[in-house]
């Protein structure tokens, strides 16, 4: 199990790697500024996707990420 600090660092790194520094900052600002229910958001985020579709998309992203390293 990793510490809370390590989770925060990895989370920020993931945001920056995915969105870039400016958009990652915007994302964080949006979360802080607006009332936000993460659990509800997750329930509706991929409502029209099956587990198989999500898994396939995740595997494709991982392959793409490894190719860029």
Gaussian input, Z-matrix of N, CA and C with variables (Angstrom, degrees):
# hf/3-21g

backbone

0 1
 N
 C     1     B1
 C     2     B2     1     A1
 N     3     B3     2     A2     1     D1
 C     4     B4     3     A3     2     D2
 C     5     B5     4     A4     3     D3
 N     6     B6     5     A5     4     D4
 C     7     B7     6     A6     5     D5
 C     8     B8     7     A7     6     D6
 N     9     B9     8     A8     7     D7
 C    10    B10     9     A9     8     D8
 C    11    B11    10    A10     9     D9
 N    12    B12    11    A11    10    D10
 C    13    B13    12    A12    11    D11
 C    14    B14    13    A13    12    D12
 N    15    B15    14    A14    13    D13
 C    16    B16    15    A15    14    D14
 C    17    B17    16    A16    15    D15
 N    18    B18    17    A17    16    D16
 C    19    B19    18    A18    17    D17
 C    20    B20    19    A19    18    D18
 N    21    B21    20    A20    19    D19
 C    22    B22    21    A21    20    D20
 C    23    B23    22    A22    21    D21
 N    24    B24    23    A23    22    D22
 C    25    B25    24    A24    23    D23
 C    26    B26    25    A25    24    D24
 N    27    B27    26    A26    25    D25
 C    28    B28    27    A27    26    D26
 C    29    B29    28    A28    27    D27
 N    30    B30    29    A29    28    D28
 C    31    B31    30    A30    29    D29
 C    32    B32    31    A31    30    D30
 N    33    B33    32    A32    31    D31
 C    34    B34    33    A33    32    D32
 C    35    B35    34    A34    33    D33
 N    36    B36    35    A35    34    D34
 C    37    B37    36    A36    35    D35
 C    38    B38    37    A37    36    D36
 N    39    B39    38    A38    37    D37
 C    40    B40    39    A39    38    D38
 C    41    B41    40    A40    39    D39
 N    42    B42    41    A41    40    D40
 C    43    B43    42    A42    41    D41
 C    44    B44    43    A43    42    D42
 N    45    B45    44    A44    43    D43
 C    46    B46    45    A45    44    D44
 C    47    B47    46    A46    45    D45
 N    48    B48    47    A47    46    D46
 C    49    B49    48    A48    47    D47
 C    50    B50    49    A49    48    D48
 N    51    B51    50    A50    49    D49
 C    52    B52    51    A51    50    D50
 C    53    B53    52    A52    51    D51
 N    54    B54    53    A53    52    D52
 C    55    B55    54    A54    53    D53
 C    56    B56    55    A55    54    D54
 N    57    B57    56    A56    55    D55
 C    58    B58    57    A57    56    D56
 C    59    B59    58    A58    57    D57
 N    60    B60    59    A59    58    D58
 C    61    B61    60    A60    59    D59
 C    62    B62    61    A61    60    D60
 N    63    B63    62    A62    61    D61
 C    64    B64    63    A63    62    D62
 C    65    B65    64    A64    63    D63
 N    66    B66    65    A65    64    D64
 C    67    B67    66    A66    65    D65
 C    68    B68    67    A67    66    D66
 N    69    B69    68    A68    67    D67
 C    70    B70    69    A69    68    D68
 C    71    B71    70    A70    69    D69
 N    72    B72    71    A71    70    D70
 C    73    B73    72    A72    71    D71
 C    74    B74    73    A73    72    D72
 N    75    B75    74    A74    73    D73
 C    76    B76    75    A75    74    D74
 C    77    B77    76    A76    75    D75
 N    78    B78    77    A77    76    D76
 C    79    B79    78    A78    77    D77
 C    80    B80    79    A79    78    D78
 N    81    B81    80    A80    79    D79
 C    82    B82    81    A81    80    D80
 C    83    B83    82    A82    81    D81
 N    84    B84    83    A83    82    D82
 C    85    B85    84    A84    83    D83
 C    86    B86    85    A85    84    D84
 N    87    B87    86    A86    85    D85
 C    88    B88    87    A87    86    D86
 C    89    B89    88    A88    87    D87
 N    90    B90    89    A89    88    D88
 C    91    B91    90    A90    89    D89
 C    92    B92    91    A91    90    D90
 N    93    B93    92    A92    91    D91
 C    94    B94    93    A93    92    D92
 C    95    B95    94    A94    93    D93
 N    96    B96    95    A95    94    D94
 C    97    B97    96    A96    95    D95
 C    98    B98    97    A97    96    D96
 N    99    B99    98    A98    97    D97
 C   100   B100    99    A99    98    D98
 C   101   B101   100   A100    99    D99
 N   102   B102   101   A101   100   D100
 C   103   B103   102   A102   101   D101
 C   104   B104   103   A103   102   D102
 N   105   B105   104   A104   103   D103
 C   106   B106   105   A105   104   D104
 C   107   B107   106   A106   105   D105
 N   108   B108   107   A107   106   D106
 C   109   B109   108   A108   107   D107
 C   110   B110   109   A109   108   D108
 N   111   B111   110   A110   109   D109
 C   112   B112   111   A111   110   D110
 C   113   B113   112   A112   111   D111
 N   114   B114   113   A113   112   D112
 C   115   B115   114   A114   113   D113
 C   116   B116   115   A115   114   D114
 N   117   B117   116   A116   115   D115
 C   118   B118   117   A117   116   D116
 C   119   B119   118   A118   117   D117
 N   120   B120   119   A119   118   D118
 C   121   B121   120   A120   119   D119
 C   122   B122   121   A121   120   D120
 N   123   B123   122   A122   121   D121
 C   124   B124   123   A123   122   D122
 C   125   B125   124   A124   123   D123
 N   126   B126   125   A125   124   D124
 C   127   B127   126   A126   125   D125
 C   128   B128   127   A127   126   D126
 N   129   B129   128   A128   127   D127
 C   130   B130   129   A129   128   D128
 C   131   B131   130   A130   129   D129
 N   132   B132   131   A131   130   D130
 C   133   B133   132   A132   131   D131
 C   134   B134   133   A133   132   D132
 N   135   B135   134   A134   133   D133
 C   136   B136   135   A135   134   D134
 C   137   B137   136   A136   135   D135
 N   138   B138   137   A137   136   D136
 C   139   B139   138   A138   137   D137
 C   140   B140   139   A139   138   D138
 N   141   B141   140   A140   139   D139
 C   142   B142   141   A141   140   D140
 C   143   B143   142   A142   141   D141
 N   144   B144   143   A143   142   D142
 C   145   B145   144   A144   143   D143
 C   146   B146   145   A145   144   D144
 N   147   B147   146   A146   145   D145
 C   148   B148   147   A147   146   D146
 C   149   B149   148   A148   147   D147
 N   150   B150   149   A149   148   D148
 C   151   B151   150   A150   149   D149
 C   152   B152   151   A151   150   D150
 N   153   B153   152   A152   151   D151
 C   154   B154   153   A153   152   D152
 C   155   B155   154   A154   153   D153
 N   156   B156   155   A155   154   D154
 C   157   B157   156   A156   155   D155
 C   158   B158   157   A157   156   D156
 N   159   B159   158   A158   157   D157
 C   160   B160   159   A159   158   D158
 C   161   B161   160   A160   159   D159
 N   162   B162   161   A161   160   D160
 C   163   B163   162   A162   161   D161
 C   164   B164   163   A163   162   D162
 N   165   B165   164   A164   163   D163
 C   166   B166   165   A165   164   D164
 C   167   B167   166   A166   165   D165
 N   168   B168   167   A167   166   D166
 C   169   B169   168   A168   167   D167
 C   170   B170   169   A169   168   D168
 N   171   B171   170   A170   169   D169
 C   172   B172   171   A171   170   D170
 C   173   B173   172   A172   171   D171
 N   174   B174   173   A173   172   D172
 C   175   B175   174   A174   173   D173
 C   176   B176   175   A175   174   D174
 N   177   B177   176   A176   175   D175
 C   178   B178   177   A177   176   D176
 C   179   B179   178   A178   177   D177
 N   180   B180   179   A179   178   D178
 C   181   B181   180   A180   179   D179
 C   182   B182   181   A181   180   D180
 N   183   B183   182   A182   181   D181
 C   184   B184   183   A183   182   D182
 C   185   B185   184   A184   183   D183
 N   186   B186   185   A185   184   D184
 C   187   B187   186   A186   185   D185
 C   188   B188   187   A187   186   D186
 N   189   B189   188   A188   187   D187
 C   190   B190   189   A189   188   D188
 C   191   B191   190   A190   189   D189
 N   192   B192   191   A191   190   D190
 C   193   B193   192   A192   191   D191
 C   194   B194   193   A193   192   D192
 N   195   B195   194   A194   193   D193
 C   196   B196   195   A195   194   D194
 C   197   B197   196   A196   195   D195
 N   198   B198   197   A197   196   D196
 C   199   B199   198   A198   197   D197
 C   200   B200   199   A199   198   D198
 N   201   B201   200   A200   199   D199
 C   202   B202   201   A201   200   D200
 C   203   B203   202   A202   201   D201
 N   204   B204   203   A203   202   D202
 C   205   B205   204   A204   203   D203
 C   206   B206   205   A205   204   D204

   B1=1.4470
   B2=1.5317
   B3=1.3454
   B4=1.4601
   B5=1.5243
   B6=1.3122
   B7=1.4641
   B8=1.5279
   B9=1.3257
   B10=1.4651
   B11=1.5238
   B12=1.3250
   B13=1.4605
   B14=1.5200
   B15=1.3304
   B16=1.4655
   B17=1.5277
   B18=1.3302
   B19=1.4628
   B20=1.5250
   B21=1.3315
   B22=1.4710
   B23=1.5234
   B24=1.3047
   B25=1.4678
   B26=1.5226
   B27=1.3322
   B28=1.4660
   B29=1.5269
   B30=1.3176
   B31=1.4608
   B32=1.5201
   B33=1.3183
   B34=1.4689
   B35=1.5249
   B36=1.3204
   B37=1.4759
   B38=1.5291
   B39=1.3337
   B40=1.4665
   B41=1.5249
   B42=1.3230
   B43=1.4682
   B44=1.5216
   B45=1.3187
   B46=1.4630
   B47=1.5255
   B48=1.3164
   B49=1.4727
   B50=1.5202
   B51=1.3174
   B52=1.4550
   B53=1.5252
   B54=1.3231
   B55=1.4610
   B56=1.5215
   B57=1.3199
   B58=1.4581
   B59=1.5259
   B60=1.3160
   B61=1.4641
   B62=1.5238
   B63=1.3166
   B64=1.4674
   B65=1.5273
   B66=1.3257
   B67=1.4607
   B68=1.5294
   B69=1.3261
   B70=1.4675
   B71=1.5272
   B72=1.3096
   B73=1.4689
   B74=1.5312
   B75=1.3279
   B76=1.4733
   B77=1.5239
   B78=1.3394
   B79=1.4614
   B80=1.5247
   B81=1.3168
   B82=1.4680
   B83=1.5254
   B84=1.3358
   B85=1.4632
   B86=1.5248
   B87=1.3338
   B88=1.4594
   B89=1.5243
   B90=1.3075
   B91=1.4701
   B92=1.5225
   B93=1.3098
   B94=1.4594
   B95=1.5271
   B96=1.3227
   B97=1.4639
   B98=1.5239
   B99=1.3145
   B100=1.4560
   B101=1.5239
   B102=1.3436
   B103=1.4684
   B104=1.5289
   B105=1.2988
   B106=1.4579
   B107=1.5142
   B108=1.3090
   B109=1.4590
   B110=1.5241
   B111=1.3250
   B112=1.4647
   B113=1.5245
   B114=1.3225
   B115=1.4600
   B116=1.5247
   B117=1.3262
   B118=1.4606
   B119=1.5277
   B120=1.3208
   B121=1.4615
   B122=1.5221
   B123=1.3306
   B124=1.4613
   B125=1.5306
   B126=1.3258
   B127=1.4704
   B128=1.5203
   B129=1.3260
   B130=1.4629
   B131=1.5208
   B132=1.3142
   B133=1.4551
   B134=1.5285
   B135=1.3053
   B136=1.4584
   B137=1.5298
   B138=1.3047
   B139=1.4694
   B140=1.5282
   B141=1.3154
   B142=1.4651
   B143=1.5182
   B144=1.3217
   B145=1.4599
   B146=1.5239
   B147=1.3080
   B148=1.4643
   B149=1.5249
   B150=1.2994
   B151=1.4609
   B152=1.5261
   B153=1.3154
   B154=1.4660
   B155=1.5329
   B156=1.3310
   B157=1.4655
   B158=1.5254
   B159=1.3241
   B160=1.4677
   B161=1.5256
   B162=1.3093
   B163=1.4584
   B164=1.5288
   B165=1.3178
   B166=1.4617
   B167=1.5351
   B168=1.3217
   B169=1.4677
   B170=1.5294
   B171=1.3248
   B172=1.4636
   B173=1.5266
   B174=1.3330
   B175=1.4645
   B176=1.5322
   B177=1.3194
   B178=1.4659
   B179=1.5266
   B180=1.3174
   B181=1.4723
   B182=1.5247
   B183=1.3168
   B184=1.4634
   B185=1.5353
   B186=1.3268
   B187=1.4669
   B188=1.5178
   B189=1.3155
   B190=1.4649
   B191=1.5270
   B192=1.3228
   B193=1.4588
   B194=1.5323
   B195=1.3204
   B196=1.4691
   B197=1.5232
   B198=1.3205
   B199=1.4598
   B200=1.5123
   B201=1.3346
   B202=1.4542
   B203=1.5210
   B204=1.3190
   B205=1.4716
   B206=1.4902
   A1=108.43
   A2=115.69
   A3=118.59
   A4=109.76
   A5=116.03
   A6=121.10
   A7=111.00
   A8=115.53
   A9=120.64
   A10=111.04
   A11=116.76
   A12=120.61
   A13=110.91
   A14=116.93
   A15=120.41
   A16=111.11
   A17=116.75
   A18=120.55
   A19=110.20
   A20=116.88
   A21=120.61
   A22=110.79
   A23=116.86
   A24=120.98
   A25=110.48
   A26=116.72
   A27=120.34
   A28=111.24
   A29=117.13
   A30=121.04
   A31=111.91
   A32=116.40
   A33=120.63
   A34=109.89
   A35=117.12
   A36=120.55
   A37=110.37
   A38=117.06
   A39=120.80
   A40=110.79
   A41=116.44
   A42=119.76
   A43=111.17
   A44=116.48
   A45=120.30
   A46=110.83
   A47=117.08
   A48=120.36
   A49=112.08
   A50=116.85
   A51=121.23
   A52=112.73
   A53=116.49
   A54=121.17
   A55=114.72
   A56=116.70
   A57=120.12
   A58=108.72
   A59=116.64
   A60=120.72
   A61=113.02
   A62=117.40
   A63=120.61
   A64=111.19
   A65=117.10
   A66=120.13
   A67=111.30
   A68=118.39
   A69=121.04
   A70=109.62
   A71=116.65
   A72=121.29
   A73=110.65
   A74=115.78
   A75=119.74
   A76=110.83
   A77=116.77
   A78=121.21
   A79=110.74
   A80=116.63
   A81=121.18
   A82=110.10
   A83=117.10
   A84=121.03
   A85=110.97
   A86=117.04
   A87=120.58
   A88=111.48
   A89=116.64
   A90=120.37
   A91=111.26
   A92=116.25
   A93=120.57
   A94=111.13
   A95=117.00
   A96=122.52
   A97=113.02
   A98=117.96
   A99=121.08
   A100=111.26
   A101=115.96
   A102=117.55
   A103=108.03
   A104=117.10
   A105=119.92
   A106=110.34
   A107=116.21
   A108=122.14
   A109=107.41
   A110=116.31
   A111=121.84
   A112=111.48
   A113=116.93
   A114=120.69
   A115=110.63
   A116=117.00
   A117=120.66
   A118=110.45
   A119=116.95
   A120=121.96
   A121=110.49
   A122=117.34
   A123=121.66
   A124=111.59
   A125=116.57
   A126=120.09
   A127=112.00
   A128=116.51
   A129=119.66
   A130=113.23
   A131=118.12
   A132=122.14
   A133=112.19
   A134=116.64
   A135=121.24
   A136=110.81
   A137=115.89
   A138=120.87
   A139=112.51
   A140=117.54
   A141=120.68
   A142=113.53
   A143=117.83
   A144=121.89
   A145=109.88
   A146=115.62
   A147=119.82
   A148=109.41
   A149=116.09
   A150=121.07
   A151=109.67
   A152=116.95
   A153=121.12
   A154=110.03
   A155=117.16
   A156=120.56
   A157=111.58
   A158=116.39
   A159=120.51
   A160=111.10
   A161=116.50
   A162=120.90
   A163=110.21
   A164=116.62
   A165=121.05
   A166=110.47
   A167=116.45
   A168=120.67
   A169=110.83
   A170=116.79
   A171=120.85
   A172=110.96
   A173=116.96
   A174=120.10
   A175=110.85
   A176=117.11
   A177=120.68
   A178=110.51
   A179=116.60
   A180=120.50
   A181=110.93
   A182=115.92
   A183=119.89
   A184=110.80
   A185=116.33
   A186=119.70
   A187=110.59
   A188=116.41
   A189=121.45
   A190=110.55
   A191=116.40
   A192=121.74
   A193=110.82
   A194=117.08
   A195=120.99
   A196=111.52
   A197=116.83
   A198=121.39
   A199=112.24
   A200=117.21
   A201=121.66
   A202=113.65
   A203=118.10
   A204=120.45
   A205=111.69
   D1=136.34
   D2=179.68
   D3=-97.08
   D4=161.44
   D5=-176.71
   D6=-76.37
   D7=166.28
   D8=176.69
   D9=-59.93
   D10=-39.21
   D11=179.43
   D12=-63.35
   D13=-42.09
   D14=178.69
   D15=-64.01
   D16=-38.69
   D17=177.54
   D18=-62.39
   D19=-44.31
   D20=179.15
   D21=-61.39
   D22=-44.74
   D23=-179.42
   D24=-62.98
   D25=-47.86
   D26=179.85
   D27=-63.73
   D28=-36.77
   D29=178.24
   D30=-64.62
   D31=-46.16
   D32=178.24
   D33=-63.58
   D34=-42.81
   D35=178.69
   D36=-61.12
   D37=-41.57
   D38=179.40
   D39=-63.85
   D40=-43.10
   D41=178.04
   D42=-61.88
   D43=-47.03
   D44=-178.66
   D45=-64.53
   D46=-43.29
   D47=179.57
   D48=-63.91
   D49=-33.31
   D50=-178.08
   D51=-86.06
   D52=-44.31
   D53=-172.98
   D54=-103.85
   D55=-19.72
   D56=-170.07
   D57=88.86
   D58=163.71
   D59=-173.59
   D60=-62.91
   D61=-45.78
   D62=-175.89
   D63=-66.03
   D64=-48.10
   D65=-178.48
   D66=-69.20
   D67=-32.95
   D68=175.84
   D69=-62.72
   D70=-42.19
   D71=177.52
   D72=-63.27
   D73=-41.80
   D74=177.45
   D75=-61.80
   D76=-42.22
   D77=179.23
   D78=-59.89
   D79=-46.86
   D80=179.54
   D81=-62.27
   D82=-43.50
   D83=178.97
   D84=-60.73
   D85=-40.60
   D86=178.08
   D87=-61.89
   D88=-41.53
   D89=179.73
   D90=-65.28
   D91=-38.78
   D92=-178.13
   D93=-74.87
   D94=-39.44
   D95=-172.35
   D96=-75.11
   D97=-38.80
   D98=-173.25
   D99=-104.09
   D100=145.12
   D101=172.21
   D102=-58.54
   D103=133.22
   D104=-170.60
   D105=-145.10
   D106=124.69
   D107=176.17
   D108=-107.78
   D109=98.70
   D110=-175.72
   D111=-57.93
   D112=-41.63
   D113=-177.96
   D114=-62.66
   D115=-45.92
   D116=178.82
   D117=-64.22
   D118=-41.08
   D119=178.73
   D120=-58.56
   D121=-44.77
   D122=179.98
   D123=-64.10
   D124=-34.99
   D125=-179.73
   D126=-65.83
   D127=-31.12
   D128=-176.45
   D129=-104.32
   D130=-9.84
   D131=-173.94
   D132=-58.87
   D133=-47.52
   D134=-178.17
   D135=-122.20
   D136=43.76
   D137=-175.02
   D138=-61.11
   D139=-30.50
   D140=-177.20
   D141=-96.81
   D142=12.33
   D143=-179.11
   D144=-113.74
   D145=140.44
   D146=175.77
   D147=-83.58
   D148=166.46
   D149=177.34
   D150=-60.78
   D151=-39.12
   D152=179.53
   D153=-63.16
   D154=-44.00
   D155=179.08
   D156=-63.22
   D157=-43.20
   D158=178.38
   D159=-64.15
   D160=-41.90
   D161=179.31
   D162=-62.50
   D163=-45.11
   D164=179.60
   D165=-61.30
   D166=-45.05
   D167=179.28
   D168=-61.79
   D169=-41.37
   D170=179.14
   D171=-64.20
   D172=-41.71
   D173=179.20
   D174=-65.26
   D175=-38.94
   D176=178.16
   D177=-64.74
   D178=-42.37
   D179=177.93
   D180=-62.46
   D181=-41.19
   D182=179.93
   D183=-64.30
   D184=-43.92
   D185=177.90
   D186=-60.90
   D187=-44.03
   D188=179.62
   D189=-62.68
   D190=-41.28
   D191=-179.74
   D192=-64.57
   D193=-43.02
   D194=178.86
   D195=-65.79
   D196=-34.23
   D197=-179.33
   D198=-67.19
   D199=-27.07
   D200=-178.83
   D201=-88.03
   D202=-3.54
   D203=-177.72
   D204=-89.33

